[in-house]
């Protein structure tokens, strides 16, 4: 059954999603939807219990990417997923990295677990930037607040857009550390000077300001991000091969991103493992504030995924 699914480029939505799930196995904290007409696979990010980039979420994203590459990466097979797009839901896109995981690793002095988190994060970003090895155009839409290292996975895509109400910030430097993949990702998109300025300041930028700095490919009206990506897929599908080749060529020209991210991951772990007790206490207070916010939210008669403004921490 799987062989026939892989070999057929004109697949039904259920076939494509079923093939990916069958190859990848368990995929927590994401949802998959395939638009066969547009050859567009949507990955909806639904982390629990917080809107953060957990290890489980990062692993699921990587499994989807690798499954597409394994199933349809042969030059003799047409890939049904010509566009791979990421989106979130709720009034916050992401609060950044998983502070609870970081703190647990620091308490246990578990360097290996931190390295694995950094490795998976870096490999996800490298696959996005490479068009999954020259196979698929990757896109993302940001509809709300995005903080810290949670920006990097969508920004590593070939195209990232944001709705006007979205905002972007990297506050990590205020807490004496830095986001794992931001240097490589932002440096390639914004240029080193603009990227360094943003990472040094920790200031929150509006979607328009982030666009003006080179961090976005488009700013669109609120509520239209998904529609923009669907229109992009529809309009460019006839010239998909040329656009894919261009994205792939510029990625190769920018240098070995995977190797750079491996180095950055090790540097990030070294920095985190050296955090002072004062810096760790700051991280603990932020994590506790997030937990209290969520406890109040769950006690209120509002939808479970509706999130109030949160402390700015990646």
C-alpha positions as CSV (number, residue, x, y, z in Angstrom):
1,X,0.0,0.0,0.0
2,X,2.7,2.5,1.0
3,X,4.7,1.8,-2.2
4,X,1.7,2.7,-4.3
5,X,1.1,5.8,-2.3
6,X,4.7,6.9,-2.7
7,X,4.9,6.3,-6.4
8,X,1.7,8.2,-7.3
9,X,2.1,12.0,-7.5
10,X,-1.6,12.7,-7.8
11,X,-2.6,11.7,-4.3
12,X,-5.6,12.4,-2.2
13,X,-5.2,14.4,1.0
14,X,-5.7,11.3,3.2
15,X,-3.1,9.4,1.3
16,X,-0.4,12.0,1.8
17,X,-1.1,12.6,5.5
18,X,-1.4,8.8,6.0
19,X,1.9,8.1,4.3
20,X,3.7,10.7,6.4
21,X,2.1,9.5,9.6
22,X,2.9,5.9,8.7
23,X,6.5,6.7,8.1
24,X,7.0,9.1,11.0
25,X,5.1,7.3,13.7
26,X,3.7,9.3,16.7
27,X,3.6,13.0,16.0
28,X,2.6,14.9,19.2
29,X,1.8,18.6,19.3
30,X,1.2,19.1,15.6
31,X,-1.7,18.7,13.2
32,X,-1.4,17.9,9.5
33,X,-3.7,19.0,6.7
34,X,-3.0,18.5,3.0
35,X,-4.5,20.6,0.2
36,X,-4.2,18.3,-2.8
37,X,-5.2,21.1,-5.3
38,X,-2.4,23.3,-4.1
39,X,0.1,20.6,-3.3
40,X,0.3,22.3,0.1
41,X,0.9,20.5,3.4
42,X,-0.1,22.6,6.5
43,X,1.6,21.8,9.8
44,X,-0.3,23.4,12.6
45,X,1.7,23.9,15.8
46,X,-0.3,23.0,18.9
47,X,2.2,22.5,21.8
48,X,0.9,21.6,25.3
49,X,0.5,22.8,27.9
50,X,2.3,26.1,26.9
51,X,2.8,27.7,23.6
52,X,6.5,26.9,23.6
53,X,8.9,24.9,21.5
54,X,9.1,21.6,23.5
55,X,11.4,18.8,22.6
56,X,8.3,16.8,21.5
57,X,7.2,19.5,19.2
58,X,10.7,19.9,17.6
59,X,10.9,16.1,17.2
60,X,7.5,16.0,15.5
61,X,8.5,18.8,13.1
62,X,11.7,17.0,12.2
63,X,9.9,13.7,11.6
64,X,7.5,15.3,9.2
65,X,10.4,16.9,7.3
66,X,12.4,13.7,7.2
67,X,9.4,11.7,6.1
68,X,8.7,13.9,3.1
69,X,12.4,13.6,2.2
70,X,12.5,9.8,2.6
71,X,9.2,9.1,0.9
72,X,9.5,11.4,-2.1
73,X,13.1,12.5,-2.2
74,X,14.1,10.3,-5.2
75,X,14.6,12.1,-8.5
76,X,12.4,9.5,-10.1
77,X,9.3,10.3,-7.9
78,X,7.2,13.4,-8.1
79,X,6.8,14.9,-4.6
80,X,3.1,15.7,-3.9
81,X,4.1,18.2,-1.2
82,X,5.4,21.1,-3.2
83,X,4.7,23.6,-0.4
84,X,5.2,22.9,3.3
85,X,3.7,25.6,5.5
86,X,3.7,26.2,9.3
87,X,1.1,28.0,11.3
88,X,-0.1,28.4,14.9
89,X,-3.3,29.2,16.7
90,X,-4.4,31.3,19.7
91,X,-3.5,34.9,20.6
92,X,0.2,33.9,21.1
93,X,2.3,32.1,18.5
94,X,5.1,31.2,20.9
95,X,6.8,32.1,24.2
96,X,10.1,30.6,22.9
97,X,12.1,27.7,24.2
98,X,11.1,25.2,26.9
99,X,12.2,26.8,30.2
100,X,11.0,23.9,32.3
101,X,13.1,21.5,30.2
102,X,16.1,23.8,30.5
103,X,15.8,24.1,34.3
104,X,15.3,20.4,34.7
105,X,18.5,19.7,32.7
106,X,20.4,22.3,34.7
107,X,19.2,20.8,38.0
108,X,20.4,17.3,36.8
109,X,23.5,18.6,35.1
110,X,22.2,16.8,32.1
111,X,24.4,18.2,29.3
112,X,23.5,15.3,26.9
113,X,19.8,16.2,27.0
114,X,20.5,19.9,26.3
115,X,22.7,18.9,23.4
116,X,20.0,16.7,22.0
117,X,17.5,19.6,22.2
118,X,19.9,21.9,20.4
119,X,20.7,19.2,17.8
120,X,17.0,18.7,16.9
121,X,16.3,22.4,16.8
122,X,19.3,23.0,14.5
123,X,18.4,20.1,12.2
124,X,14.8,21.3,11.8
125,X,16.0,24.8,10.9
126,X,18.6,23.5,8.4
127,X,16.0,21.3,6.6
128,X,13.6,24.2,6.3
129,X,16.2,26.4,4.9
130,X,17.4,23.8,2.4
131,X,13.9,23.3,1.0
132,X,14.1,19.8,2.5
133,X,17.2,19.1,0.4
134,X,15.8,20.9,-2.7
135,X,12.5,19.1,-2.6
136,X,9.8,21.5,-1.2
137,X,9.3,25.3,-0.7
138,X,8.9,26.0,3.0
139,X,6.7,28.8,4.3
140,X,5.3,30.1,7.6
141,X,2.8,32.6,8.8
142,X,2.9,34.3,12.2
143,X,-0.4,35.7,13.5
144,X,0.5,36.9,16.9
145,X,3.3,37.5,19.5
146,X,6.4,35.5,18.8
147,X,9.3,35.5,21.4
148,X,12.9,34.3,21.4
149,X,14.0,31.0,20.0
150,X,10.4,30.2,18.9
151,X,10.9,32.6,16.0
152,X,13.7,30.7,14.5
153,X,11.9,27.6,13.3
154,X,9.4,29.5,11.2
155,X,12.1,32.1,10.1
156,X,14.3,29.3,8.8
157,X,11.6,28.7,6.1
158,X,12.2,30.0,2.6
159,X,9.4,32.5,3.2
160,X,7.9,33.9,6.4
161,X,5.1,36.3,6.6
162,X,3.3,37.9,9.5
163,X,-0.1,39.5,10.2
164,X,0.0,43.2,11.3
165,X,-0.9,42.3,14.9
166,X,2.2,40.1,15.3
167,X,5.3,41.1,17.2
168,X,8.8,39.8,17.5
169,X,11.4,39.9,20.2
170,X,14.6,38.1,21.4
171,X,14.9,38.9,25.2
172,X,17.4,36.1,25.9
173,X,20.4,38.4,26.2
174,X,18.7,40.1,29.2
175,X,18.9,36.8,31.0
176,X,22.5,36.1,30.0
177,X,22.0,33.6,27.3
178,X,21.1,33.5,23.6
179,X,18.7,31.6,21.3
180,X,20.2,28.5,19.7
181,X,19.6,29.0,16.0
182,X,18.9,32.8,15.7
183,X,22.4,33.8,14.7
184,X,22.5,31.6,11.7
185,X,18.9,32.1,10.7
186,X,18.6,35.9,11.2
187,X,22.1,36.5,9.9
188,X,21.1,35.0,6.6
189,X,17.8,36.8,6.3
190,X,18.5,40.3,7.8
191,X,22.3,40.5,7.5
192,X,24.7,40.3,10.4
193,X,24.5,43.9,11.5
194,X,20.7,44.0,11.8
195,X,20.5,40.6,13.4
196,X,23.1,41.5,16.0
197,X,21.3,44.7,16.8
198,X,18.0,42.8,17.4
199,X,19.6,40.1,19.5
200,X,21.6,42.7,21.6
201,X,18.6,45.0,22.3
202,X,16.0,42.4,23.2
203,X,13.4,45.0,22.1
204,X,10.0,44.0,20.8
205,X,9.4,44.9,17.2
206,X,6.1,45.2,15.4
207,X,5.6,43.1,12.3
208,X,6.2,46.2,10.1
209,X,9.4,47.1,12.0
210,X,10.6,43.5,11.7
211,X,9.8,43.6,8.0
212,X,11.7,46.9,7.6
213,X,14.7,45.3,9.3
214,X,14.7,42.5,6.8
215,X,13.2,39.8,9.0
216,X,9.9,39.2,7.1
217,X,9.0,38.6,3.5
218,X,5.6,40.3,3.8
219,X,3.2,41.9,6.3
220,X,-0.4,41.2,5.7
221,X,-3.7,42.3,7.2
222,X,-4.9,40.5,10.4
223,X,-6.6,37.2,9.6
224,X,-5.2,36.8,6.1
225,X,-1.9,35.0,6.7
226,X,-3.3,31.6,5.8
227,X,-5.0,33.0,2.7
228,X,-1.8,34.7,1.6
229,X,0.1,31.4,1.6
230,X,-2.7,29.6,-0.2
231,X,-2.7,32.4,-2.9
232,X,1.1,32.2,-3.1
233,X,0.9,28.4,-3.7
234,X,-1.9,28.8,-6.3
235,X,-0.1,31.6,-8.2
236,X,3.3,30.1,-8.2
237,X,2.5,26.4,-8.8
238,X,3.0,26.7,-12.6
239,X,6.6,28.0,-12.0
240,X,7.3,26.0,-8.8
241,X,10.4,24.2,-10.2
242,X,12.1,27.5,-11.0
243,X,11.3,29.1,-7.6
244,X,12.4,25.9,-5.8
245,X,15.7,25.9,-7.7
246,X,16.3,29.6,-6.8
247,X,15.6,29.1,-3.1
248,X,17.9,26.0,-3.1
249,X,20.7,27.8,-5.0
250,X,20.7,30.8,-2.6
251,X,20.7,28.4,0.4
252,X,23.8,26.7,-1.0
253,X,25.5,30.0,-1.6
254,X,25.0,31.0,2.0
255,X,27.3,28.3,3.3
256,X,26.9,25.1,5.3
257,X,24.1,26.0,7.7
258,X,23.9,22.6,9.3
259,X,27.5,22.7,10.3
260,X,27.1,26.2,11.7
261,X,24.1,25.2,13.7
262,X,25.9,22.2,15.2
263,X,28.6,24.6,16.4
264,X,26.0,27.1,17.7
265,X,24.2,24.3,19.5
266,X,27.3,23.3,21.4
267,X,28.0,27.0,22.2
268,X,24.5,27.4,23.5
269,X,24.8,24.4,25.8
270,X,28.1,25.6,27.1
271,X,26.6,28.9,27.9
272,X,23.5,27.4,29.6
273,X,25.6,25.0,31.7
274,X,27.6,28.0,33.0
275,X,24.6,30.1,34.1
276,X,25.0,31.5,37.6
277,X,22.6,30.8,40.4
278,X,21.2,34.3,39.9
279,X,20.5,33.8,36.2
280,X,18.9,30.4,36.9
281,X,16.7,31.9,39.6
282,X,15.5,34.5,37.0
283,X,14.6,31.6,34.6
284,X,12.7,29.9,37.4
285,X,10.7,33.0,38.2
286,X,9.7,33.4,34.6
287,X,8.6,29.8,34.3
288,X,6.6,30.1,37.5
289,X,4.9,33.3,36.2
290,X,3.9,31.4,33.1
291,X,2.5,28.5,35.2
292,X,0.5,30.9,37.3
293,X,-0.9,32.6,34.2
294,X,-2.0,29.3,32.8
295,X,-3.5,28.2,36.1
296,X,-5.7,31.3,36.2
297,X,-6.6,30.8,32.5
298,X,-7.7,27.2,33.1
299,X,-9.8,28.2,36.0
300,X,-11.6,30.9,34.0
301,X,-14.6,30.1,31.7
302,X,-12.6,30.7,28.5
303,X,-11.3,28.3,25.8
304,X,-8.3,26.3,27.0
305,X,-6.0,27.6,24.3
306,X,-6.7,31.3,24.8
307,X,-3.6,32.8,26.3
308,X,-3.1,36.1,28.0
309,X,-0.1,38.3,27.3
310,X,3.0,36.6,28.8
311,X,6.4,37.6,30.1
312,X,8.8,38.0,27.3
313,X,11.2,35.1,27.5
314,X,12.7,32.9,24.9
